[in-house]
Amino acid sequence: MALSSMTGFARSHGSSGPYAFEWELKSVNAKGFDFRMRLPPGWDDIEPLIRKRAADALSRGTVYANLTVKRAIATSAVRVNEDVLASILKVAGELSAKTGAAAPTVDGLLGIKGVIEVVEPENDETEDQAARTAVVAAFEDGLKNLVEMRRREGVALGQILGLRLGEIEQLAAKADAAPGRKPEAVRARLAEQITALLETSDRFDPDRLSQEAIMIAAKADIREELDRIASHVTQAREMIGKGGAIGRRLDFLAQEFNREVNTTCSKANDLELTNTGLEMKNVVEQFREQVQNLE
């Protein structure tokens, strides 16, 4: 299974009957899965289905889905209200007979409120349902494109993480081979420090100092930390090789890397080993930054 990034963008559009629509999908990093959707008024009934589709396809990241719908303007119908017109003509005729006034003209009659009615076309339920089905299908197309883009970025992230792991491995080997870790170098350094202490005072017990020196040398040994770093590198490579939604687990492993490197730096007993530890710490931080983008 391939790795996936949490960042991506996709669009899809279509039309059905009098409706034209477009989806815009965008996803960004997040600790969990958060789906945020904006729908036009009157389209709320598709929300549960859209949310289910998104939750089935994605497991992590904040995803924004925005639907825009435009309906073609239908031609309104104009009709004459025959009942109102008949009533007006009757009254006009009676007034004309009584007063001798001229009969009303056509334009005068049409200007009377209620004679002319503008009838808006009714929604076709079959058309509306077909449009909803088409909108859901367009969302699925957009979601497929979003998932594909996240996977392409995931492949690139996997390659970068592999390079960082290789660098950590090389630096760990460099730390292991540091001249300052050689037994003879440790003994010489401790002997020099003990000699300096004995020269400053005759109250120091040489045997006691030797015992303390042995304990200090044991505590300064980084063999255990280097072994754990090597184990973490192996685990990380196995996770990346299997793929899937491994972002959280790799993030935890990155924290473990950081802990071991910090301990290595604190135990470093010479400048070269300290510099190697700091360099390794920088690479671990780069590794962790990239892990933050994984699903």
C-alpha atoms as an extended CHARMM CRD file, in Angstrom:
* protein
*
       295  EXT
         1         1  MET       CA              0.0000000000        0.0000000000        0.0000000000  PROA      1               0.0000000000
         2         2  ALA       CA              1.3530000000        3.4080000000       -0.9980000000  PROA      2               0.0000000000
         3         3  LEU       CA              2.0250000000        6.2720000000        1.3640000000  PROA      3               0.0000000000
         4         4  SER       CA             -0.2480000000        9.3070000000        1.2200000000  PROA      4               0.0000000000
         5         5  SER       CA              0.3180000000       12.9300000000        2.0480000000  PROA      5               0.0000000000
         6         6  MET       CA             -2.3490000000       14.8980000000        3.9130000000  PROA      6               0.0000000000
         7         7  THR       CA             -2.1630000000       17.8290000000        1.4830000000  PROA      7               0.0000000000
         8         8  GLY       CA             -3.9200000000       17.9600000000       -1.8520000000  PROA      8               0.0000000000
         9         9  PHE       CA             -6.3130000000       19.8270000000       -4.1190000000  PROA      9               0.0000000000
        10        10  ALA       CA             -8.8890000000       18.7470000000       -6.7040000000  PROA      10              0.0000000000
        11        11  ARG       CA            -11.8150000000       20.0720000000       -8.7170000000  PROA      11              0.0000000000
        12        12  SER       CA            -14.6700000000       18.3480000000      -10.5190000000  PROA      12              0.0000000000
        13        13  HSD       CA            -17.6840000000       19.7110000000      -12.3620000000  PROA      13              0.0000000000
        14        14  GLY       CA            -20.6840000000       18.6210000000      -14.3620000000  PROA      14              0.0000000000
        15        15  SER       CA            -24.2500000000       19.4050000000      -15.3530000000  PROA      15              0.0000000000
        16        16  SER       CA            -27.6580000000       17.7870000000      -15.1930000000  PROA      16              0.0000000000
        17        17  GLY       CA            -30.8180000000       19.2300000000      -16.7010000000  PROA      17              0.0000000000
        18        18  PRO       CA            -30.9600000000       22.9560000000      -15.8540000000  PROA      18              0.0000000000
        19        19  TYR       CA            -28.1790000000       22.6170000000      -13.2270000000  PROA      19              0.0000000000
        20        20  ALA       CA            -24.4330000000       23.2260000000      -13.6140000000  PROA      20              0.0000000000
        21        21  PHE       CA            -22.1920000000       22.4740000000      -10.6170000000  PROA      21              0.0000000000
        22        22  GLU       CA            -18.5880000000       22.3910000000       -9.4410000000  PROA      22              0.0000000000
        23        23  TRP       CA            -16.8130000000       20.8190000000       -6.4480000000  PROA      23              0.0000000000
        24        24  GLU       CA            -13.6070000000       22.2150000000       -4.9960000000  PROA      24              0.0000000000
        25        25  LEU       CA            -11.7220000000       19.9300000000       -2.5940000000  PROA      25              0.0000000000
        26        26  LYS       CA             -8.7020000000       20.8630000000       -0.5000000000  PROA      26              0.0000000000
        27        27  SER       CA             -6.9420000000       18.9710000000        2.2990000000  PROA      27              0.0000000000
        28        28  VAL       CA             -4.2830000000       20.0770000000        4.7810000000  PROA      28              0.0000000000
        29        29  ASN       CA             -2.4020000000       18.5530000000        7.7090000000  PROA      29              0.0000000000
        30        30  ALA       CA             -4.2590000000       17.6620000000       10.9120000000  PROA      30              0.0000000000
        31        31  LYS       CA             -3.8810000000       15.3200000000       13.8850000000  PROA      31              0.0000000000
        32        32  GLY       CA             -7.0650000000       13.4540000000       12.9660000000  PROA      32              0.0000000000
        33        33  PHE       CA             -9.7510000000       13.4790000000       10.2670000000  PROA      33              0.0000000000
        34        34  ASP       CA            -11.9330000000       16.5840000000        9.9760000000  PROA      34              0.0000000000
        35        35  PHE       CA            -14.3530000000       17.0540000000        7.0530000000  PROA      35              0.0000000000
        36        36  ARG       CA            -15.7650000000       20.5420000000        6.4880000000  PROA      36              0.0000000000
        37        37  MET       CA            -18.3440000000       21.1020000000        3.7760000000  PROA      37              0.0000000000
        38        38  ARG       CA            -20.2350000000       24.0720000000        2.3300000000  PROA      38              0.0000000000
        39        39  LEU       CA            -23.4120000000       23.3890000000        0.3690000000  PROA      39              0.0000000000
        40        40  PRO       CA            -25.8210000000       25.8120000000       -1.3390000000  PROA      40              0.0000000000
        41        41  PRO       CA            -29.2910000000       26.2590000000        0.2260000000  PROA      41              0.0000000000
        42        42  GLY       CA            -31.5920000000       23.3820000000       -0.6420000000  PROA      42              0.0000000000
        43        43  TRP       CA            -28.8330000000       20.7830000000       -1.0460000000  PROA      43              0.0000000000
        44        44  ASP       CA            -28.4590000000       19.6720000000        2.5690000000  PROA      44              0.0000000000
        45        45  ASP       CA            -29.9990000000       16.2560000000        1.9040000000  PROA      45              0.0000000000
        46        46  ILE       CA            -26.8260000000       15.0410000000        0.1280000000  PROA      46              0.0000000000
        47        47  GLU       CA            -24.5720000000       15.8770000000        3.1140000000  PROA      47              0.0000000000
        48        48  PRO       CA            -24.7160000000       12.4710000000        4.9340000000  PROA      48              0.0000000000
        49        49  LEU       CA            -23.8140000000       10.5820000000        1.7550000000  PROA      49              0.0000000000
        50        50  ILE       CA            -20.9460000000       12.9540000000        0.9140000000  PROA      50              0.0000000000
        51        51  ARG       CA            -19.5250000000       12.6820000000        4.4320000000  PROA      51              0.0000000000
        52        52  LYS       CA            -19.6150000000        8.8900000000        4.2700000000  PROA      52              0.0000000000
        53        53  ARG       CA            -17.8040000000        8.8530000000        0.9170000000  PROA      53              0.0000000000
        54        54  ALA       CA            -15.0690000000       11.1140000000        2.3120000000  PROA      54              0.0000000000
        55        55  ALA       CA            -14.6590000000        9.1110000000        5.5350000000  PROA      55              0.0000000000
        56        56  ASP       CA            -14.3720000000        5.8550000000        3.5680000000  PROA      56              0.0000000000
        57        57  ALA       CA            -11.5990000000        7.2460000000        1.3510000000  PROA      57              0.0000000000
        58        58  LEU       CA             -9.5480000000        9.3020000000        3.8320000000  PROA      58              0.0000000000
        59        59  SER       CA             -8.3460000000        8.6420000000        7.3620000000  PROA      59              0.0000000000
        60        60  ARG       CA             -6.4470000000       11.8100000000        8.3010000000  PROA      60              0.0000000000
        61        61  GLY       CA             -6.2700000000       15.5060000000        7.4620000000  PROA      61              0.0000000000
        62        62  THR       CA             -8.6400000000       18.4620000000        7.4190000000  PROA      62              0.0000000000
        63        63  VAL       CA            -10.6300000000       18.3350000000        4.1870000000  PROA      63              0.0000000000
        64        64  TYR       CA            -12.5910000000       21.3000000000        2.8340000000  PROA      64              0.0000000000
        65        65  ALA       CA            -15.3440000000       20.5680000000        0.2790000000  PROA      65              0.0000000000
        66        66  ASN       CA            -17.1850000000       23.4320000000       -1.3970000000  PROA      66              0.0000000000
        67        67  LEU       CA            -20.1110000000       22.9180000000       -3.8130000000  PROA      67              0.0000000000
        68        68  THR       CA            -21.2560000000       25.6440000000       -6.2240000000  PROA      68              0.0000000000
        69        69  VAL       CA            -24.5290000000       25.1130000000       -8.1140000000  PROA      69              0.0000000000
        70        70  LYS       CA            -26.0450000000       27.3000000000      -10.8290000000  PROA      70              0.0000000000
        71        71  ARG       CA            -29.5260000000       26.7800000000      -12.2550000000  PROA      71              0.0000000000
        72        72  ALA       CA            -30.3550000000       27.9450000000      -15.7500000000  PROA      72              0.0000000000
        73        73  ILE       CA            -32.9910000000       30.7030000000      -15.6880000000  PROA      73              0.0000000000
        74        74  ALA       CA            -36.2430000000       29.2500000000      -16.9330000000  PROA      74              0.0000000000
        75        75  THR       CA            -38.6260000000       31.3850000000      -19.0340000000  PROA      75              0.0000000000
        76        76  SER       CA            -41.5690000000       32.6440000000      -17.0230000000  PROA      76              0.0000000000
        77        77  ALA       CA            -45.0540000000       32.2930000000      -18.5010000000  PROA      77              0.0000000000
        78        78  VAL       CA            -47.4630000000       35.2620000000      -18.8580000000  PROA      78              0.0000000000
        79        79  ARG       CA            -51.2190000000       34.6960000000      -18.7390000000  PROA      79              0.0000000000
        80        80  VAL       CA            -54.4110000000       36.7520000000      -18.4990000000  PROA      80              0.0000000000
        81        81  ASN       CA            -56.6160000000       36.2500000000      -15.4680000000  PROA      81              0.0000000000
        82        82  GLU       CA            -59.9000000000       35.7370000000      -17.3180000000  PROA      82              0.0000000000
        83        83  ASP       CA            -62.0830000000       36.0810000000      -14.2250000000  PROA      83              0.0000000000
        84        84  VAL       CA            -60.5530000000       39.4180000000      -13.2120000000  PROA      84              0.0000000000
        85        85  LEU       CA            -60.7430000000       40.6930000000      -16.8090000000  PROA      85              0.0000000000
        86        86  ALA       CA            -64.4180000000       39.6990000000      -17.1240000000  PROA      86              0.0000000000
        87        87  SER       CA            -65.2740000000       41.4860000000      -13.8900000000  PROA      87              0.0000000000
        88        88  ILE       CA            -63.4720000000       44.6450000000      -15.0260000000  PROA      88              0.0000000000
        89        89  LEU       CA            -65.2190000000       44.6130000000      -18.4420000000  PROA      89              0.0000000000
        90        90  LYS       CA            -68.5970000000       44.1960000000      -16.7910000000  PROA      90              0.0000000000
        91        91  VAL       CA            -68.0160000000       47.1460000000      -14.4670000000  PROA      91              0.0000000000
        92        92  ALA       CA            -66.5820000000       49.2120000000      -17.3500000000  PROA      92              0.0000000000
        93        93  GLY       CA            -69.6400000000       48.4720000000      -19.4930000000  PROA      93              0.0000000000
        94        94  GLU       CA            -72.0380000000       49.5140000000      -16.7350000000  PROA      94              0.0000000000
        95        95  LEU       CA            -70.1410000000       52.7650000000      -16.1240000000  PROA      95              0.0000000000
        96        96  SER       CA            -70.0270000000       53.4890000000      -19.8550000000  PROA      96              0.0000000000
        97        97  ALA       CA            -73.8120000000       53.0310000000      -20.1440000000  PROA      97              0.0000000000
        98        98  LYS       CA            -74.4860000000       55.3310000000      -17.1940000000  PROA      98              0.0000000000
        99        99  THR       CA            -71.9640000000       58.0620000000      -17.9560000000  PROA      99              0.0000000000
       100       100  GLY       CA            -71.3480000000       57.7550000000      -21.6840000000  PROA      100             0.0000000000
       101       101  ALA       CA            -67.6270000000       57.3240000000      -21.0780000000  PROA      101             0.0000000000
       102       102  ALA       CA            -65.5180000000       55.6370000000      -23.7200000000  PROA      102             0.0000000000
       103       103  ALA       CA            -64.8540000000       51.9310000000      -23.3880000000  PROA      103             0.0000000000
       104       104  PRO       CA            -61.4530000000       51.0400000000      -21.8630000000  PROA      104             0.0000000000
       105       105  THR       CA            -58.5830000000       50.3450000000      -24.2610000000  PROA      105             0.0000000000
       106       106  VAL       CA            -56.5980000000       47.1060000000      -24.3130000000  PROA      106             0.0000000000
       107       107  ASP       CA            -53.4440000000       48.6810000000      -22.9110000000  PROA      107             0.0000000000
       108       108  GLY       CA            -55.5030000000       50.2550000000      -20.1620000000  PROA      108             0.0000000000
       109       109  LEU       CA            -57.0460000000       46.9270000000      -19.2420000000  PROA      109             0.0000000000
       110       110  LEU       CA            -53.6380000000       45.1600000000      -19.2190000000  PROA      110             0.0000000000
       111       111  GLY       CA            -52.2530000000       47.8640000000      -16.9250000000  PROA      111             0.0000000000
       112       112  ILE       CA            -54.8010000000       47.0610000000      -14.2190000000  PROA      112             0.0000000000
       113       113  LYS       CA            -53.2660000000       45.0510000000      -11.3930000000  PROA      113             0.0000000000
       114       114  GLY       CA            -54.3520000000       41.4170000000      -11.4120000000  PROA      114             0.0000000000
       115       115  VAL       CA            -55.2660000000       41.1970000000      -15.0840000000  PROA      115             0.0000000000
       116       116  ILE       CA            -51.7880000000       40.0110000000      -16.1380000000  PROA      116             0.0000000000
       117       117  GLU       CA            -50.0660000000       37.2710000000      -14.0900000000  PROA      117             0.0000000000
       118       118  VAL       CA            -46.4300000000       36.1270000000      -14.3810000000  PROA      118             0.0000000000
       119       119  VAL       CA            -46.2390000000       32.4010000000      -13.6190000000  PROA      119             0.0000000000
       120       120  GLU       CA            -42.8680000000       30.9970000000      -12.5050000000  PROA      120             0.0000000000
       121       121  PRO       CA            -42.0730000000       27.5060000000      -13.7830000000  PROA      121             0.0000000000
       122       122  GLU       CA            -42.3880000000       24.7630000000      -11.1930000000  PROA      122             0.0000000000
       123       123  ASN       CA            -39.4080000000       22.6130000000      -10.2450000000  PROA      123             0.0000000000
       124       124  ASP       CA            -39.3400000000       19.2180000000      -11.8520000000  PROA      124             0.0000000000
       125       125  GLU       CA            -38.7960000000       16.6670000000       -9.0750000000  PROA      125             0.0000000000
       126       126  THR       CA            -37.3210000000       14.1470000000      -11.5060000000  PROA      126             0.0000000000
       127       127  GLU       CA            -34.8030000000       16.7320000000      -12.7620000000  PROA      127             0.0000000000
       128       128  ASP       CA            -33.8670000000       17.7110000000       -9.2090000000  PROA      128             0.0000000000
       129       129  GLN       CA            -33.2430000000       14.1060000000       -8.1660000000  PROA      129             0.0000000000
       130       130  ALA       CA            -31.1600000000       13.4430000000      -11.2580000000  PROA      130             0.0000000000
       131       131  ALA       CA            -29.0980000000       16.5650000000      -10.4660000000  PROA      131             0.0000000000
       132       132  ARG       CA            -28.4430000000       15.3570000000       -6.9100000000  PROA      132             0.0000000000
       133       133  THR       CA            -27.2770000000       11.9900000000       -8.2080000000  PROA      133             0.0000000000
       134       134  ALA       CA            -24.9560000000       13.7390000000      -10.6810000000  PROA      134             0.0000000000
       135       135  VAL       CA            -23.5610000000       16.0330000000       -7.9440000000  PROA      135             0.0000000000
       136       136  VAL       CA            -22.7060000000       13.0470000000       -5.7470000000  PROA      136             0.0000000000
       137       137  ALA       CA            -21.0110000000       11.3190000000       -8.6960000000  PROA      137             0.0000000000
       138       138  ALA       CA            -18.9900000000       14.4860000000       -9.3850000000  PROA      138             0.0000000000
       139       139  PHE       CA            -17.9060000000       14.5690000000       -5.7470000000  PROA      139             0.0000000000
       140       140  GLU       CA            -16.6850000000       10.9790000000       -6.0300000000  PROA      140             0.0000000000
       141       141  ASP       CA            -14.6390000000       11.9400000000       -9.1100000000  PROA      141             0.0000000000
       142       142  GLY       CA            -13.1240000000       14.9060000000       -7.2730000000  PROA      142             0.0000000000
       143       143  LEU       CA            -12.4090000000       12.7570000000       -4.2250000000  PROA      143             0.0000000000
       144       144  LYS       CA            -10.6720000000       10.1840000000       -6.4130000000  PROA      144             0.0000000000
       145       145  ASN       CA             -8.4520000000       12.9230000000       -7.8730000000  PROA      145             0.0000000000
       146       146  LEU       CA             -7.7000000000       14.2630000000       -4.3880000000  PROA      146             0.0000000000
       147       147  VAL       CA             -6.6950000000       10.8060000000       -3.1520000000  PROA      147             0.0000000000
       148       148  GLU       CA             -4.4810000000       10.3160000000       -6.2110000000  PROA      148             0.0000000000
       149       149  MET       CA             -2.7250000000       13.6400000000       -5.6660000000  PROA      149             0.0000000000
       150       150  ARG       CA             -2.1520000000       12.8150000000       -1.9890000000  PROA      150             0.0000000000
       151       151  ARG       CA             -0.6600000000        9.4680000000       -3.0110000000  PROA      151             0.0000000000
       152       152  ARG       CA              1.7060000000       11.0530000000       -5.5160000000  PROA      152             0.0000000000
       153       153  GLU       CA              2.9500000000       13.4030000000       -2.8170000000  PROA      153             0.0000000000
       154       154  GLY       CA              3.1690000000       10.4480000000       -0.4480000000  PROA      154             0.0000000000
       155       155  VAL       CA              5.5330000000        8.6520000000       -2.8220000000  PROA      155             0.0000000000
       156       156  ALA       CA              7.7870000000       11.7210000000       -2.8850000000  PROA      156             0.0000000000
       157       157  LEU       CA              7.6690000000       11.9530000000        0.9120000000  PROA      157             0.0000000000
       158       158  GLY       CA              8.6200000000        8.2910000000        1.2010000000  PROA      158             0.0000000000
       159       159  GLN       CA             11.7280000000        8.9090000000       -0.8970000000  PROA      159             0.0000000000
       160       160  ILE       CA             12.7250000000       11.9060000000        1.2310000000  PROA      160             0.0000000000
       161       161  LEU       CA             12.2030000000        9.9510000000        4.4540000000  PROA      161             0.0000000000
       162       162  GLY       CA             14.3470000000        7.1440000000        3.0830000000  PROA      162             0.0000000000
       163       163  LEU       CA             17.1720000000        9.6070000000        2.4480000000  PROA      163             0.0000000000
       164       164  ARG       CA             16.8840000000       11.0100000000        5.9910000000  PROA      164             0.0000000000
       165       165  LEU       CA             17.0090000000        7.5030000000        7.4630000000  PROA      165             0.0000000000
       166       166  GLY       CA             20.1420000000        6.7850000000        5.4580000000  PROA      166             0.0000000000
       167       167  GLU       CA             21.7550000000        9.9380000000        6.8320000000  PROA      167             0.0000000000
       168       168  ILE       CA             20.8320000000        8.9840000000       10.4050000000  PROA      168             0.0000000000
       169       169  GLU       CA             22.3270000000        5.5460000000        9.8620000000  PROA      169             0.0000000000
       170       170  GLN       CA             25.5720000000        7.0180000000        8.5020000000  PROA      170             0.0000000000
       171       171  LEU       CA             25.8830000000        9.4850000000       11.3760000000  PROA      171             0.0000000000
       172       172  ALA       CA             25.2270000000        6.7460000000       13.9280000000  PROA      172             0.0000000000
       173       173  ALA       CA             28.0300000000        4.6920000000       12.3410000000  PROA      173             0.0000000000
       174       174  LYS       CA             30.2740000000        7.7630000000       12.4370000000  PROA      174             0.0000000000
       175       175  ALA       CA             29.4960000000        8.2330000000       16.1380000000  PROA      175             0.0000000000
       176       176  ASP       CA             30.2170000000        4.5700000000       16.7880000000  PROA      176             0.0000000000
       177       177  ALA       CA             33.6140000000        4.8790000000       15.0830000000  PROA      177             0.0000000000
       178       178  ALA       CA             34.5440000000        8.1660000000       16.7960000000  PROA      178             0.0000000000
       179       179  PRO       CA             38.1470000000        7.9630000000       18.1280000000  PROA      179             0.0000000000
       180       180  GLY       CA             36.9820000000        9.3710000000       21.4500000000  PROA      180             0.0000000000
       181       181  ARG       CA             34.9500000000        6.2050000000       22.0640000000  PROA      181             0.0000000000
       182       182  LYS       CA             37.9570000000        3.8690000000       21.8170000000  PROA      182             0.0000000000
       183       183  PRO       CA             38.7930000000        2.2240000000       25.1760000000  PROA      183             0.0000000000
       184       184  GLU       CA             42.3700000000        3.4580000000       25.0690000000  PROA      184             0.0000000000
       185       185  ALA       CA             41.1930000000        7.0460000000       24.4740000000  PROA      185             0.0000000000
       186       186  VAL       CA             38.7450000000        6.8260000000       27.3780000000  PROA      186             0.0000000000
       187       187  ARG       CA             41.4260000000        5.3930000000       29.6600000000  PROA      187             0.0000000000
       188       188  ALA       CA             43.9440000000        8.0490000000       28.6800000000  PROA      188             0.0000000000
       189       189  ARG       CA             41.4460000000       10.8430000000       29.2480000000  PROA      189             0.0000000000
       190       190  LEU       CA             40.3750000000        9.5020000000       32.6480000000  PROA      190             0.0000000000
       191       191  ALA       CA             43.9960000000        8.8760000000       33.6920000000  PROA      191             0.0000000000
       192       192  GLU       CA             44.8640000000       12.4430000000       32.8000000000  PROA      192             0.0000000000
       193       193  GLN       CA             41.9370000000       13.7630000000       34.8530000000  PROA      193             0.0000000000
       194       194  ILE       CA             42.8360000000       11.5620000000       37.8500000000  PROA      194             0.0000000000
       195       195  THR       CA             46.4660000000       12.6770000000       37.7040000000  PROA      195             0.0000000000
       196       196  ALA       CA             45.3950000000       16.2960000000       37.6760000000  PROA      196             0.0000000000
       197       197  LEU       CA             43.1730000000       15.7370000000       40.7210000000  PROA      197             0.0000000000
       198       198  LEU       CA             45.9200000000       13.9300000000       42.6510000000  PROA      198             0.0000000000
       199       199  GLU       CA             48.3320000000       16.7510000000       41.9470000000  PROA      199             0.0000000000
       200       200  THR       CA             45.9660000000       19.3070000000       43.4580000000  PROA      200             0.0000000000
       201       201  SER       CA             45.4790000000       17.4330000000       46.7470000000  PROA      201             0.0000000000
       202       202  ASP       CA             46.8490000000       14.4530000000       48.6390000000  PROA      202             0.0000000000
       203       203  ARG       CA             43.4770000000       13.6930000000       50.2050000000  PROA      203             0.0000000000
       204       204  PHE       CA             42.1420000000       11.8080000000       47.1540000000  PROA      204             0.0000000000
       205       205  ASP       CA             42.1460000000        8.0130000000       47.3890000000  PROA      205             0.0000000000
       206       206  PRO       CA             43.5600000000        6.6520000000       44.1040000000  PROA      206             0.0000000000
       207       207  ASP       CA             41.5450000000        3.4020000000       44.3810000000  PROA      207             0.0000000000
       208       208  ARG       CA             38.3370000000        5.2930000000       45.0220000000  PROA      208             0.0000000000
       209       209  LEU       CA             39.0510000000        7.5940000000       42.1020000000  PROA      209             0.0000000000
       210       210  SER       CA             39.6330000000        4.6120000000       39.8360000000  PROA      210             0.0000000000
       211       211  GLN       CA             36.2770000000        3.1120000000       40.8280000000  PROA      211             0.0000000000
       212       212  GLU       CA             34.5140000000        6.4070000000       40.1730000000  PROA      212             0.0000000000
       213       213  ALA       CA             36.2770000000        6.7120000000       36.8270000000  PROA      213             0.0000000000
       214       214  ILE       CA             35.0790000000        3.2560000000       35.7930000000  PROA      214             0.0000000000
       215       215  MET       CA             31.4790000000        4.2050000000       36.7020000000  PROA      215             0.0000000000
       216       216  ILE       CA             31.7210000000        7.4590000000       34.7730000000  PROA      216             0.0000000000
       217       217  ALA       CA             33.1200000000        5.6450000000       31.7440000000  PROA      217             0.0000000000
       218       218  ALA       CA             30.2350000000        3.1480000000       31.8860000000  PROA      218             0.0000000000
       219       219  LYS       CA             27.6440000000        5.9260000000       32.0650000000  PROA      219             0.0000000000
       220       220  ALA       CA             29.2570000000        7.7420000000       29.1490000000  PROA      220             0.0000000000
       221       221  ASP       CA             29.0290000000        4.7000000000       26.8750000000  PROA      221             0.0000000000
       222       222  ILE       CA             26.5210000000        5.2840000000       24.0090000000  PROA      222             0.0000000000
       223       223  ARG       CA             26.3870000000        1.6980000000       22.7470000000  PROA      223             0.0000000000
       224       224  GLU       CA             22.8150000000        1.2370000000       23.9890000000  PROA      224             0.0000000000
       225       225  GLU       CA             21.6130000000        4.4650000000       22.3340000000  PROA      225             0.0000000000
       226       226  LEU       CA             23.2630000000        3.5760000000       19.0360000000  PROA      226             0.0000000000
       227       227  ASP       CA             21.6480000000        0.1270000000       19.0950000000  PROA      227             0.0000000000
       228       228  ARG       CA             18.2120000000        1.6690000000       19.6700000000  PROA      228             0.0000000000
       229       229  ILE       CA             18.7600000000        4.1920000000       16.8670000000  PROA      229             0.0000000000
       230       230  ALA       CA             19.6160000000        1.3030000000       14.5210000000  PROA      230             0.0000000000
       231       231  SER       CA             16.4390000000       -0.5020000000       15.6360000000  PROA      231             0.0000000000
       232       232  HSD       CA             14.3350000000        2.6030000000       15.0060000000  PROA      232             0.0000000000
       233       233  VAL       CA             15.8040000000        2.9610000000       11.5120000000  PROA      233             0.0000000000
       234       234  THR       CA             14.8220000000       -0.6390000000       10.7400000000  PROA      234             0.0000000000
       235       235  GLN       CA             11.2840000000       -0.1320000000       12.0700000000  PROA      235             0.0000000000
       236       236  ALA       CA             10.8270000000        3.0880000000       10.1100000000  PROA      236             0.0000000000
       237       237  ARG       CA             11.9280000000        1.4410000000        6.8660000000  PROA      237             0.0000000000
       238       238  GLU       CA              9.5350000000       -1.4490000000        7.4360000000  PROA      238             0.0000000000
       239       239  MET       CA              6.6290000000        0.9600000000        8.0320000000  PROA      239             0.0000000000
       240       240  ILE       CA              7.4260000000        2.9880000000        4.9280000000  PROA      240             0.0000000000
       241       241  GLY       CA              7.7410000000       -0.2020000000        2.8950000000  PROA      241             0.0000000000
       242       242  LYS       CA              4.2850000000       -1.4180000000        3.9880000000  PROA      242             0.0000000000
       243       243  GLY       CA              2.7210000000        2.0090000000        3.4310000000  PROA      243             0.0000000000
       244       244  GLY       CA             -0.7980000000        2.9720000000        4.4440000000  PROA      244             0.0000000000
       245       245  ALA       CA             -1.8190000000        5.4690000000        7.1180000000  PROA      245             0.0000000000
       246       246  ILE       CA              1.4020000000        5.3570000000        9.1530000000  PROA      246             0.0000000000
       247       247  GLY       CA              1.8010000000        9.0560000000        9.9330000000  PROA      247             0.0000000000
       248       248  ARG       CA              0.9890000000        8.8060000000       13.6540000000  PROA      248             0.0000000000
       249       249  ARG       CA              3.2480000000        5.7940000000       14.2260000000  PROA      249             0.0000000000
       250       250  LEU       CA              6.1540000000        7.3840000000       12.3660000000  PROA      250             0.0000000000
       251       251  ASP       CA              5.6850000000       10.5760000000       14.3440000000  PROA      251             0.0000000000
       252       252  PHE       CA              6.0000000000        8.5960000000       17.5830000000  PROA      252             0.0000000000
       253       253  LEU       CA              9.1080000000        6.8850000000       16.2240000000  PROA      253             0.0000000000
       254       254  ALA       CA             10.5780000000       10.2790000000       15.3120000000  PROA      254             0.0000000000
       255       255  GLN       CA             10.1440000000       11.3290000000       18.9420000000  PROA      255             0.0000000000
       256       256  GLU       CA             12.0050000000        8.1930000000       20.0090000000  PROA      256             0.0000000000
       257       257  PHE       CA             14.8000000000        9.0400000000       17.5700000000  PROA      257             0.0000000000
       258       258  ASN       CA             15.0410000000       12.4790000000       19.1190000000  PROA      258             0.0000000000
       259       259  ARG       CA             15.1850000000       11.0660000000       22.6370000000  PROA      259             0.0000000000
       260       260  GLU       CA             18.0600000000        8.6990000000       21.8050000000  PROA      260             0.0000000000
       261       261  VAL       CA             20.0180000000       11.3960000000       19.9700000000  PROA      261             0.0000000000
       262       262  ASN       CA             19.6080000000       13.8090000000       22.8890000000  PROA      262             0.0000000000
       263       263  THR       CA             20.9450000000       11.1630000000       25.2580000000  PROA      263             0.0000000000
       264       264  THR       CA             23.8570000000       10.5170000000       22.8980000000  PROA      264             0.0000000000
       265       265  CYS       CA             24.7180000000       14.2170000000       22.8830000000  PROA      265             0.0000000000
       266       266  SER       CA             24.5270000000       14.4340000000       26.6590000000  PROA      266             0.0000000000
       267       267  LYS       CA             26.8910000000       11.4600000000       27.0070000000  PROA      267             0.0000000000
       268       268  ALA       CA             29.3650000000       12.6870000000       24.3890000000  PROA      268             0.0000000000
       269       269  ASN       CA             32.8390000000       12.8790000000       25.9180000000  PROA      269             0.0000000000
       270       270  ASP       CA             34.6940000000       14.6270000000       23.1090000000  PROA      270             0.0000000000
       271       271  LEU       CA             34.0940000000       17.4160000000       20.5960000000  PROA      271             0.0000000000
       272       272  GLU       CA             33.8710000000       15.1970000000       17.5050000000  PROA      272             0.0000000000
       273       273  LEU       CA             31.1840000000       12.9900000000       19.0360000000  PROA      273             0.0000000000
       274       274  THR       CA             29.2530000000       16.0510000000       20.2070000000  PROA      274             0.0000000000
       275       275  ASN       CA             29.3080000000       17.5460000000       16.7020000000  PROA      275             0.0000000000
       276       276  THR       CA             28.1790000000       14.2450000000       15.1790000000  PROA      276             0.0000000000
       277       277  GLY       CA             25.3240000000       14.0370000000       17.6930000000  PROA      277             0.0000000000
       278       278  LEU       CA             24.1780000000       17.5760000000       16.8930000000  PROA      278             0.0000000000
       279       279  GLU       CA             24.2870000000       16.8370000000       13.1770000000  PROA      279             0.0000000000
       280       280  MET       CA             22.2080000000       13.7050000000       13.7630000000  PROA      280             0.0000000000
       281       281  LYS       CA             19.7260000000       15.7300000000       15.8260000000  PROA      281             0.0000000000
       282       282  ASN       CA             19.2690000000       18.1270000000       12.8950000000  PROA      282             0.0000000000
       283       283  VAL       CA             18.5710000000       15.2490000000       10.4820000000  PROA      283             0.0000000000
       284       284  VAL       CA             16.0810000000       13.7040000000       12.9340000000  PROA      284             0.0000000000
       285       285  GLU       CA             14.2270000000       17.0240000000       13.0930000000  PROA      285             0.0000000000
       286       286  GLN       CA             14.0940000000       17.1300000000        9.2830000000  PROA      286             0.0000000000
       287       287  PHE       CA             12.7340000000       13.5730000000        9.3150000000  PROA      287             0.0000000000
       288       288  ARG       CA             10.0340000000       14.5330000000       11.8330000000  PROA      288             0.0000000000
       289       289  GLU       CA              9.0030000000       17.6140000000        9.8360000000  PROA      289             0.0000000000
       290       290  GLN       CA              8.3790000000       15.4680000000        6.7670000000  PROA      290             0.0000000000
       291       291  VAL       CA              6.5100000000       12.8610000000        8.8140000000  PROA      291             0.0000000000
       292       292  GLN       CA              4.0500000000       15.5940000000        9.8600000000  PROA      292             0.0000000000
       293       293  ASN       CA              2.7730000000       15.6330000000        6.2500000000  PROA      293             0.0000000000
       294       294  LEU       CA              1.9320000000       11.9130000000        6.1060000000  PROA      294             0.0000000000
       295       295  GLU       CA             -1.5790000000       10.5440000000        6.4520000000  PROA      295             0.0000000000
